[in-house]
């Protein structure tokens, strides 16, 4: 946090953020400094006593609106916007995989759907026969990623704008047809979105900017309750607007920046009133015999999809424990280059991948996967990504 604050040039320009995150000399507080946040404690107390109205109405709402409208780049947030906002409870999205049932959040998040597509596509390949860091495993994983991201960019958005049901994109016949495009010795390059038989019109593909600044945690209690939770404010420190002890998000950048293609085709993820932007958050749970056996998720922008798919592949296909699966090098394709995590020993696979048509790029891929798994003794064991500051705690 000290490093991020020291690098940030915009956050100190807002007076409330400057007063909280920096010292009298406008330097980031030193490592080990204890930040106290009585303003946020007051907000929590009000919500506990008065319910959600304490946040969406009254002085907290007024403070948010004033902060947005009074910023050096003022926004249009109004009190009526906050008062009209309602959280929507949506059904979970689930699909079968081998002897398991995978479940996660559905649209407007594309994350769990894309993870499910990747693993379902890989059921039709021999990837499990290869070592997780082999060129063959990377090839199959990247090709499945291309297909899933092609569908994601074309079809997934706020449910009010979607013409494609997630169930269509997970239909076994559709998955089998899409998997037939994966060749063992040749990359397909840029994948095109599929055409589920229920679809009459296509959307124009327009990926949205998605900046990683997300948090994930997993927890299980002694009563059988399990939580897999991803939260995001988009970009480091969100909008850089700090009020009442918290930062406001910058989630609008998850919308596509244009509304239609040059040919006039609609972009499903275009910005519009009362829509939620598409995200890639993928908090997931895996069930066996109707009992949860894995819970996992990650921060990382659109790369969340690859991180979570890799971790689940590690446990369910390569028979690794959750920590070993998390530790695996990150790799895959978001329907562009095949990205390999640098400094993880994957350099030796690059030539073999290039030889079968992959454009290879080495990237930092700083995942923050957190997960738990129920072992053969029926006990929960945890895994925390060594690339980030997460830790496993419990008894």
C-alpha positions as CSV (number, residue, x, y, z in Angstrom):
1,X,0.0,0.0,0.0
2,X,2.9,2.4,0.8
3,X,4.4,1.7,-2.6
4,X,1.1,2.3,-4.5
5,X,0.4,5.5,-2.6
6,X,3.9,6.8,-3.3
7,X,3.4,6.1,-7.0
8,X,0.0,7.7,-7.3
9,X,-0.1,11.2,-8.6
10,X,-3.9,11.8,-8.7
11,X,-5.0,10.7,-5.2
12,X,-3.2,13.5,-3.4
13,X,-5.0,16.1,-5.6
14,X,-8.3,15.3,-3.7
15,X,-8.1,17.0,-0.3
16,X,-10.0,14.3,1.7
17,X,-7.7,11.6,0.2
18,X,-4.6,13.7,0.9
19,X,-5.6,14.1,4.5
20,X,-6.1,10.4,5.1
21,X,-3.4,8.7,3.0
22,X,-0.5,11.1,3.3
23,X,1.4,12.9,6.0
24,X,1.8,16.7,6.5
25,X,4.5,16.7,3.8
26,X,2.3,14.9,1.3
27,X,4.3,11.8,1.6
28,X,2.7,8.4,1.9
29,X,2.5,7.2,5.5
30,X,5.5,5.0,6.3
31,X,5.2,1.2,6.3
32,X,3.8,0.1,9.7
33,X,1.8,3.3,10.2
34,X,-1.6,2.6,11.7
35,X,-4.5,4.2,9.8
36,X,-7.6,4.9,11.8
37,X,-10.8,5.6,10.1
38,X,-13.5,6.9,12.4
39,X,-15.5,8.3,9.4
40,X,-16.0,4.8,8.0
41,X,-16.8,3.4,11.4
42,X,-19.6,5.9,11.6
43,X,-21.0,4.9,8.2
44,X,-21.0,1.2,9.3
45,X,-22.8,2.1,12.5
46,X,-25.4,4.0,10.6
47,X,-26.0,1.2,8.2
48,X,-26.2,-1.3,11.1
49,X,-28.8,0.9,12.8
50,X,-30.8,2.1,9.9
51,X,-30.3,-0.3,7.0
52,X,-29.3,0.4,3.4
53,X,-31.2,3.7,3.4
54,X,-28.4,5.1,5.6
55,X,-26.1,4.7,2.7
56,X,-28.2,5.6,-0.3
57,X,-30.0,8.5,1.3
58,X,-29.2,11.2,3.9
59,X,-25.8,12.7,4.8
60,X,-23.7,9.9,3.4
61,X,-25.4,10.1,0.0
62,X,-25.1,13.8,0.0
63,X,-21.4,13.6,0.8
64,X,-20.8,11.2,-2.1
65,X,-22.7,13.5,-4.6
66,X,-20.9,16.5,-3.4
67,X,-17.5,14.8,-3.8
68,X,-18.3,13.7,-7.3
69,X,-19.8,16.9,-8.5
70,X,-17.1,19.0,-6.8
71,X,-14.2,17.0,-8.2
72,X,-11.7,18.7,-10.6
73,X,-13.3,16.4,-13.3
74,X,-16.9,16.6,-12.1
75,X,-19.3,13.7,-12.6
76,X,-23.1,13.7,-12.9
77,X,-24.0,11.5,-9.9
78,X,-27.1,12.8,-8.2
79,X,-29.1,12.0,-5.1
80,X,-31.9,10.6,-7.2
81,X,-29.4,8.2,-8.8
82,X,-28.5,6.8,-5.4
83,X,-32.0,6.7,-4.1
84,X,-33.2,4.7,-7.2
85,X,-30.4,2.2,-7.0
86,X,-31.3,-1.4,-6.1
87,X,-29.1,-4.4,-5.6
88,X,-30.3,-7.3,-7.7
89,X,-30.3,-10.8,-6.4
90,X,-29.5,-13.2,-9.3
91,X,-29.6,-16.9,-9.6
92,X,-26.3,-18.8,-9.6
93,X,-24.9,-20.2,-12.8
94,X,-24.0,-23.8,-12.6
95,X,-22.7,-26.5,-15.0
96,X,-21.4,-30.1,-14.7
97,X,-17.7,-31.0,-15.0
98,X,-16.7,-34.6,-14.7
99,X,-18.0,-35.7,-11.3
100,X,-18.4,-32.1,-10.1
101,X,-20.9,-29.3,-10.4
102,X,-19.2,-25.9,-10.9
103,X,-21.2,-22.8,-9.7
104,X,-20.5,-19.1,-9.9
105,X,-22.1,-15.7,-10.6
106,X,-23.7,-15.1,-13.9
107,X,-24.0,-11.9,-16.1
108,X,-23.3,-9.1,-15.9
109,X,-20.2,-10.8,-14.8
110,X,-18.6,-12.8,-17.5
111,X,-16.1,-14.5,-15.2
112,X,-17.7,-17.7,-14.0
113,X,-19.3,-18.3,-17.4
114,X,-16.0,-18.0,-19.2
115,X,-14.3,-20.2,-16.7
116,X,-17.0,-22.8,-17.1
117,X,-16.7,-22.6,-20.9
118,X,-12.9,-23.1,-20.7
119,X,-13.1,-26.2,-18.5
120,X,-16.0,-27.6,-20.5
121,X,-14.0,-27.1,-23.8
122,X,-11.0,-28.8,-22.2
123,X,-13.0,-31.9,-21.4
124,X,-12.9,-32.6,-25.1
125,X,-9.1,-32.4,-25.2
126,X,-6.3,-34.6,-23.8
127,X,-4.9,-31.8,-21.6
128,X,-5.0,-33.9,-18.5
129,X,-2.5,-36.3,-20.0
130,X,0.2,-33.6,-20.0
131,X,2.2,-31.9,-17.3
132,X,0.6,-28.5,-16.3
133,X,3.6,-26.5,-17.5
134,X,4.2,-28.4,-20.8
135,X,3.8,-26.7,-24.2
136,X,0.9,-29.1,-25.0
137,X,-1.0,-28.1,-21.8
138,X,-0.4,-24.4,-22.4
139,X,-1.5,-24.8,-26.1
140,X,-4.8,-26.5,-25.2
141,X,-5.5,-24.1,-22.3
142,X,-4.8,-21.0,-24.5
143,X,-7.0,-22.3,-27.4
144,X,-9.9,-22.9,-25.0
145,X,-9.4,-19.3,-23.6
146,X,-9.6,-17.8,-27.2
147,X,-12.9,-19.5,-27.8
148,X,-14.4,-18.4,-24.4
149,X,-13.2,-14.8,-24.7
150,X,-14.5,-14.5,-28.2
151,X,-18.0,-15.5,-26.9
152,X,-17.6,-13.2,-23.9
153,X,-16.7,-10.2,-25.9
154,X,-19.6,-10.7,-28.3
155,X,-22.4,-11.8,-26.1
156,X,-22.0,-11.1,-22.4
157,X,-23.3,-7.9,-20.8
158,X,-26.0,-6.8,-18.4
159,X,-28.8,-9.4,-18.7
160,X,-31.2,-6.7,-20.0
161,X,-29.0,-6.3,-23.1
162,X,-28.1,-10.0,-23.8
163,X,-29.7,-11.9,-26.6
164,X,-27.8,-15.1,-25.6
165,X,-28.6,-17.1,-22.6
166,X,-25.6,-18.4,-20.6
167,X,-27.2,-21.8,-20.8
168,X,-26.8,-21.7,-24.6
169,X,-23.1,-21.0,-24.3
170,X,-22.7,-24.0,-22.0
171,X,-24.9,-26.3,-24.0
172,X,-23.1,-29.7,-24.4
173,X,-23.6,-29.8,-28.2
174,X,-22.5,-26.2,-28.6
175,X,-19.4,-26.8,-26.4
176,X,-18.5,-30.0,-28.4
177,X,-18.8,-28.1,-31.7
178,X,-16.6,-25.2,-30.4
179,X,-14.1,-27.7,-29.0
180,X,-13.7,-29.3,-32.5
181,X,-12.0,-26.0,-33.5
182,X,-9.1,-26.8,-31.2
183,X,-6.3,-28.6,-33.2
184,X,-3.5,-30.4,-31.4
185,X,-0.7,-29.0,-33.5
186,X,-1.9,-25.6,-34.7
187,X,-3.1,-22.5,-32.9
188,X,-6.3,-21.0,-34.4
189,X,-5.0,-17.5,-33.9
190,X,-7.9,-15.1,-33.4
191,X,-11.1,-16.9,-32.5
192,X,-14.5,-15.8,-33.7
193,X,-17.6,-15.9,-31.5
194,X,-19.7,-19.0,-31.9
195,X,-23.2,-19.1,-33.2
196,X,-25.5,-21.0,-30.8
197,X,-28.5,-22.3,-32.7
198,X,-30.8,-20.2,-30.7
199,X,-29.1,-17.0,-31.8
200,X,-30.5,-15.1,-34.8
201,X,-28.3,-12.0,-34.7
202,X,-24.7,-11.3,-33.8
203,X,-23.3,-8.5,-31.7
204,X,-20.2,-6.6,-32.7
205,X,-17.1,-7.6,-30.7
206,X,-15.8,-4.7,-28.6
207,X,-13.7,-5.6,-25.6
208,X,-14.0,-3.1,-22.7
209,X,-11.0,-1.7,-20.8
210,X,-10.8,-3.6,-17.6
211,X,-8.2,-2.4,-15.1
212,X,-7.3,-4.8,-12.3
213,X,-7.9,-3.5,-8.8
214,X,-9.9,-6.3,-7.2
215,X,-10.0,-8.2,-3.9
216,X,-11.0,-11.8,-3.4
217,X,-11.4,-13.9,-0.2
218,X,-12.7,-17.3,0.7
219,X,-13.9,-18.5,4.1
220,X,-15.6,-21.5,5.6
221,X,-17.1,-21.8,9.1
222,X,-17.7,-24.7,11.5
223,X,-21.4,-24.9,10.6
224,X,-20.8,-25.7,6.9
225,X,-21.1,-22.2,5.6
226,X,-18.8,-21.3,2.7
227,X,-18.2,-17.9,1.1
228,X,-16.4,-17.0,-2.1
229,X,-16.4,-13.2,-2.5
230,X,-14.9,-10.9,-5.1
231,X,-15.1,-7.1,-4.8
232,X,-13.7,-4.4,-7.0
233,X,-13.5,-0.6,-7.2
234,X,-11.7,-0.7,-10.6
235,X,-8.2,0.8,-11.1
236,X,-5.9,1.5,-8.2
237,X,-7.8,3.5,-5.6
238,X,-10.9,3.5,-7.9
239,X,-12.0,6.9,-9.0
240,X,-9.5,8.5,-6.6
241,X,-12.5,10.2,-4.9
242,X,-12.5,9.7,-1.1
243,X,-15.4,10.7,1.1
244,X,-16.8,9.6,4.4
245,X,-13.9,7.2,4.9
246,X,-14.2,5.2,1.7
247,X,-13.2,5.4,-2.0
248,X,-15.7,5.6,-4.8
249,X,-15.4,3.1,-7.6
250,X,-14.4,3.7,-11.2
251,X,-16.5,0.8,-12.5
252,X,-17.9,2.6,-15.5
253,X,-14.7,1.7,-17.4
254,X,-16.0,-1.8,-17.6
255,X,-18.5,-0.7,-20.2
256,X,-17.4,-0.6,-23.9
257,X,-16.5,2.9,-25.0
258,X,-18.5,2.7,-28.2
259,X,-22.2,1.9,-28.8
260,X,-22.1,0.2,-32.2
261,X,-19.7,-1.1,-34.8
262,X,-18.7,0.8,-38.0
263,X,-21.3,-1.4,-39.7
264,X,-24.0,-0.4,-37.2
265,X,-24.1,-3.7,-35.3
266,X,-25.0,-3.3,-31.6
267,X,-22.4,-3.6,-28.8
268,X,-24.2,-5.3,-25.9
269,X,-21.9,-3.9,-23.3
270,X,-22.5,-0.2,-24.3
271,X,-23.1,2.2,-21.5
272,X,-26.7,3.1,-20.8
273,X,-28.9,4.1,-17.8
274,X,-29.8,1.4,-15.3
275,X,-27.3,-1.1,-16.7
276,X,-24.5,-2.8,-14.9
277,X,-21.2,-3.0,-16.7
278,X,-19.7,-6.4,-17.6
279,X,-17.0,-7.6,-15.2
280,X,-14.7,-10.7,-15.1
281,X,-15.2,-11.4,-11.4
282,X,-15.4,-15.2,-10.9
283,X,-16.0,-16.2,-7.3
284,X,-16.7,-19.9,-7.7
285,X,-17.7,-23.0,-5.8
286,X,-17.4,-26.6,-6.8
287,X,-19.8,-29.2,-5.5
288,X,-19.6,-33.0,-5.3
289,X,-22.5,-35.0,-4.0
290,X,-24.2,-31.7,-3.4
291,X,-21.6,-30.6,-0.9
292,X,-19.0,-27.8,-1.5
293,X,-15.5,-29.2,-2.0
294,X,-13.7,-26.2,-3.6
295,X,-14.2,-22.4,-3.3
296,X,-11.9,-20.1,-5.2
297,X,-11.5,-16.8,-6.9
298,X,-9.0,-14.1,-7.8
299,X,-8.4,-10.4,-8.5
300,X,-6.8,-9.5,-11.9
301,X,-9.1,-7.7,-14.3
302,X,-10.0,-9.9,-17.3
303,X,-7.1,-12.3,-16.4
304,X,-9.2,-13.4,-13.4
305,X,-10.8,-15.9,-15.8
306,X,-7.5,-17.5,-16.7
307,X,-6.3,-17.5,-13.1
308,X,-9.4,-19.3,-11.7
309,X,-9.6,-21.7,-14.6
310,X,-6.0,-22.7,-14.0
311,X,-6.5,-23.2,-10.3
312,X,-9.6,-25.4,-10.9
313,X,-7.8,-27.4,-13.6
314,X,-5.0,-28.0,-11.1
315,X,-7.2,-29.5,-8.5
316,X,-9.8,-31.3,-10.7
317,X,-7.7,-32.5,-13.6
318,X,-4.1,-32.6,-12.5
319,X,-4.9,-33.9,-8.9
320,X,-2.9,-31.1,-7.2
321,X,-3.9,-29.7,-3.8
322,X,-5.2,-26.1,-3.8
323,X,-1.9,-24.5,-2.9
324,X,0.0,-26.4,-5.6
325,X,-2.7,-25.4,-8.1
326,X,-2.5,-21.8,-7.1
327,X,1.3,-21.9,-7.3
328,X,1.3,-23.1,-11.0
329,X,2.6,-20.5,-13.4
330,X,-0.1,-18.4,-15.0
331,X,-0.7,-18.6,-18.8
332,X,-3.4,-18.5,-21.4
333,X,-5.0,-16.4,-24.1
334,X,-7.6,-13.7,-23.9
335,X,-8.1,-14.1,-27.7
336,X,-5.0,-12.2,-28.4
337,X,-1.4,-13.3,-27.8
338,X,-0.6,-16.4,-25.7
339,X,0.5,-14.8,-22.5
340,X,3.1,-16.6,-20.3
341,X,4.0,-15.5,-16.8
342,X,7.6,-14.2,-16.8
343,X,10.3,-15.6,-14.5
344,X,8.3,-18.8,-13.9
345,X,10.4,-21.2,-16.1
346,X,8.0,-21.0,-19.1
347,X,10.7,-19.6,-21.3
348,X,11.6,-23.1,-22.4
349,X,8.1,-23.6,-23.9
350,X,8.1,-20.4,-26.0
351,X,9.7,-21.8,-29.1
352,X,7.5,-24.9,-29.2
353,X,4.4,-22.7,-29.0
354,X,5.6,-20.3,-31.7
355,X,6.3,-23.3,-33.9
356,X,2.6,-24.1,-33.9
357,X,1.4,-20.6,-34.5
358,X,1.2,-18.9,-31.1
359,X,2.2,-15.3,-30.7
360,X,3.9,-15.5,-27.3
361,X,4.2,-12.6,-24.9
362,X,5.8,-12.7,-21.4
363,X,3.8,-10.7,-18.8
364,X,3.9,-10.2,-15.1
365,X,0.5,-11.8,-14.4
366,X,0.3,-10.9,-10.7
367,X,-2.7,-13.1,-9.7
368,X,-4.0,-13.1,-6.2
369,X,-5.9,-16.4,-6.2
370,X,-7.4,-17.5,-2.8
371,X,-9.0,-20.8,-2.4
372,X,-10.0,-23.6,-0.1
373,X,-10.5,-27.3,-0.7
374,X,-12.0,-30.1,1.3
375,X,-9.4,-32.9,1.5
376,X,-10.0,-36.6,1.6
377,X,-10.3,-36.5,5.4
378,X,-13.2,-34.0,5.1
379,X,-11.1,-31.1,6.4
380,X,-10.9,-27.7,4.7
381,X,-7.3,-26.7,3.6
382,X,-6.5,-23.3,2.2
383,X,-4.2,-21.9,-0.5
384,X,-3.0,-18.3,-0.8
385,X,-1.3,-16.8,-3.9
386,X,2.4,-16.2,-3.1
387,X,2.3,-13.4,-5.7
388,X,0.2,-11.2,-3.4
389,X,-0.3,-10.5,0.3
390,X,-2.9,-13.1,1.0
391,X,-2.6,-15.7,3.8
392,X,-4.2,-18.9,4.9
393,X,-5.7,-18.6,8.4
394,X,-7.8,-21.0,10.4
395,X,-7.7,-24.0,12.7
